[in-house]
Each structure stands twice: as C-alpha cells, then as structure tokens.
C-alpha cells in the first residue's frame, strides 16, 4: 500500500508543470525513499496474506510505464518496481498455473517491444528479468523465437538475439549431466527445435550488411549449436534442419558447424 501511494506521488510531483522545480525536488525525494526504504531494503513482503491478484495490477502498471514513459527517471523507477514485485512473487513459490497471468503480462510487453516504435525498453532490461527469473524466459522461449524470426526491424531482431541467448544460457550447466534440471531443459528445448532451426535460417539467409550485426547473427547461431550439443539434442536438431538451412549452416558457420556434426 505504501509503495503504491509513493509511486503515484512520485509520478504526480515529478511530472508537475506548475511550480515545476519545487515539485520536481519533492518527487526526487519520494524516489529516494522508494529506492532506499523499499527496493533496496533487506525486508520485503513475504506473507501469504498478499494475494497474487493484488500484485499483478501493480506489475502491469510498472511494465506499461517502463515501456512507454518518455521520462528516463519514471522509466527507471518502473523497472526497479518490476524487479521488486517479481522478487515478492518468486518468494511465494506459486504453482506454474497461478503464474500464467504474470507470464502473459511479459508476453504483451514483448509484443510491444517487437512491434511498436513507441516502445522504449532496451534488451538489457529484458535480459536481466530473465537472468533473475529464468521461469519467465522458459515459458516464453517459443514465442521469443517466433517473434525474432518475424521481426520487422533488423536492428530489433539482432538486439533480441541477446534475450533468446539469455534463456539458452540458463539451460547450459557448467558441466554435462543427467540431473533432473538438464533433462527438463533438454525436453523444453527439444519442443522448440523446429522453431530454432527456422530462426537460424532467417538469420543466415538475411545476414545484415553491417559487420557487427553480421557477426552477432553468426555468434548466436554458434552458441545455439553449443546449447543443443550440451543438452544432447544434436540428432533431433540435425533431423529438424531443412536442406536449405543445412546448406546455410555449412556455408556461413563453416568450422563451427563441422565440429558440431562430427563431435559426439
């Protein structure tokens, strides 16, 4: 409740047009209280009396502000709010079915990120969300692959590869193993192998003219091969490759793809 009032007060006073300097200073003081006393505090709401239904609207508003606010300070506060709210949600150990609305909110945010020029989110923020809360990336992995492949903007497609790569890194253990986690990761990636192959085909058949973007597209494809190999999915991956995609991999990934095919 305190958080909600303080956020509304910050936006109101920070954005005020009349007596702007005085009110803006008040807004900055409120932001300082939010950051020091709430976002960075060791204690945060953990009790069962906080319903998920109460947290979801706050998360939705924060995502909207982070995505659309033209003011960097308001956007920054919204991003800090998102991380704080997700920390509360994750601490509650909700069932996957209970978190469907949370995942859906991030899905809508990603649609905005890919399709709207008005979206002000950066890939770094979305990567950090997935790094801290991998379950969000896992549930949206197939959707991310499809949106990357169909992205209207070359810049957005290449930038978004970092987000997809962040999901795949959460599946790659430091050493190969057959524990429950790696089996679960392997099962999830296997479900989306066909879409991953489609994305690789799009990337290699439409390599950007700009050298740095071309290099990033190739690096992503090579990292994808590494993830597939670590999770023991090489055979189904090669089976899912279309002849055209196979030819593109051989042409553009050269030694990296040759090592992938020949190593056990």
N, C-alpha and C positions, 0 to 999 in steps of 0.2 A: 504494500500500500504506500509506504513512504517512497519507495523507488518510483512508483507511478506518478505521484504528486511532484516529485523533484524533476523528473524528466519533462513533464508538461510545463513546469515553471521555467526550466532552462530554455526550452524552445520559445516560450512566450516572451521572456525578457531578452533573450539573446537576439531574437528576430525583431524586436520592437523598433518601430520607425521614429516615434516621438521620443524626445529625450534619449536619443539612441545611446550616447556614450555612458550615461549613468546606468541605464537599464542593462546595457551590454555587460558592464562590470558586475552587476548583480548576477546576470546569467553565468558569467565565468566563475563566480564564487560558488554558485549552485553546482556547476560542473565539477569543481574541485571537491565538493562534499560527496558527490556521486562516486567519483573515482577513488578517493581515499577511504571513505567510510562504508562503501558498498562493494564496488567492483574489486578493489584490492584487499578487502578485509578477509581475514582468515575464516571467520564465521559467515555462513550463508544459510538461507532457509533450507532445511533438510527434512522437516517433519511431514508426516503423512497427511496432515490437515491442509496442505497446499495442493489443491486439485490441479491436474494437468490442464483441465478446461480453463483454469484461471491463467495459466502460463502461456497457452497458445495464442490468445489475442495480443498479449504483450510482445511475443516473438514476432507475430505477423506485422505489427506496427513498426517494430525495430527494423525488420527486413525491408519494409517499404521506405523508411527514412534513409537507411543505408544505401538503398538502390537509387533513390530519386532526389534526395536533398541536394541542392546545388551548393550548400554551405559545407565546407570541409569539417568544421567543428561539430556541426549537428550530425553529419555522416559518421564522424569518428566516434562520437558518443553512442550512436545507434549500434555501431559494430561492437563496442565494448559491452553494450547491453545484451547483444546476441550471445556473446561468449558467456556472460554471467548467467543468462537464462538457461543456456544449454548445459552449463555446469550443474545447475539445480535439477534439471530434467534427468541428466545422466545419473546423478546421485541416487535417484529414486528407484532405479532398476525396474523400469516399466517393461511389460511384455512388448514384443515387437508389434503386435496388433494394436496396442494402445498408442504407439508412436507413429501410426500411419499419417495422422494429420500433420505432425511435425515434418515428416519427410515430404509430404505434399506441399507444404509451405516453401521448402527449399527447391522443390521442383518448379514451382511457379517463379521463384526468383531466378532460377537458371534459364527458364524460358525468356524472361525479361533480359537477362544477360546476353543471350544469343541473338535475340530478335529485335531488341529496341535500341535505337541510338541514344535514347534518353537515359538508359541505364548507366550509372556512374560507378558500379562496382568494378574492382580490379581482381584479376585472377589470384593475386596473393592472399586476399581475404578469404576467398572460397577454398583455396588450398589449406589455409590454416584451420578453417572449420573442419575439413575432412581429416586433417592430421590429428586434431584433438578428439574428433568424434568419428572414427572410421565407419561406424554403422550407417551414417548418413550417405557416405560415398558408396558403400556396398549396395545399398538399396537403390541408388540412382546410377549405378555403373552403366547398365544397358542404355538408359536414357541419355547419359553423357556421350556415349559412343555414337549414338544416332544423331544427336544434335551437333557434334563435332563434324561428322561426315556431311551433314546437310547445311552447315553454317554458310550464310550468305557472304559473310566477310572473311577474306583470307586471314586478315590480322586476328580476328576473333577465334578462328579455327586453330591457328598456331598457338595463340595465347592459351586457349582452353586445353591444349595437349598437356600442359603442366598439371591441370586439375585431374585429368584422367590418369596421368602418371603417378600422382599422389595416391590415388586409390590403389593402383597396382603395387606400389611400394609397401603398402600396408599388408599385402599378401606375401611379400617376399621375405622369409626369415633369413637370419644371418647364415644359417646352415640348413641343408636339406634335411627334412624329417618327415615322419609319417604320423605326427601327432594329430589330434582332432582338429586343431586350428588349420593346419596345412591342408587336411582333407576337405574341410569346409570351404577353404579358399579355392582349392582346385575345382570343387564341384560348382562353385559360383562362376568362376572364370569360364569353365567348360560350357556353361549355359549360354555364354555370350561370345563364344569363339567366332561364330559366323559374322557377327556384327563387327568384331575387332578386325577380322580379315577385310571386311568391306571398307572400314576406315583406312586401313593400310593401303588399300587400292586407291582410294581417293587421294591420299597424301602423296603417293609415289607417281600417280598419273597426272597430278596437278601441282608439281613442285613449284614453289614460289620463285619469282625472279630474284628477289633479294637474297643474297648469300646467307645471311644469318638465319633467315626463316627456312631456307632450304636445308641448312644444317640441322635445325631443330626438328624438322619433319623426319629426317633420316635418323637422328638420335632417338626420337620417340619410337620409331619402328624397331630399332635395335634393342631398346630397353624392353619393348613388348616381347620380343623373342626371348630375352633373358627370363622374364617372368613366366612365360609359357614353359620354358625349359626347367626352371626351378620347381614348378608345380607339376612336372611330369605329364605335360599335355602336348608334347611335340607331335605324336602320331595323330591325334584328333585335329590338331591345328593344321598340319600339312594336308590332311584329308579335306578340311574345310576350305582350303585355298582354291580359288578358281584358277584355271590355267593362265589367265591374263595376270592375275595377282602374283602367281608364282614367277612368271617371267619378269615382272616389275621388281620383285624382291631380288632375283638373281642379277638383274641389271644395275639396280641402284644401291643395294646393300652389300653386294659382292662378297668379300671375305667373311663378313659378319653372318650372312645367310648361309654361306658354305659351311662354316663351323657349326652353325645351328643344325644343319641337316646331317652332318657326319658324326657329331659327338653323341655319346649315349647318355 
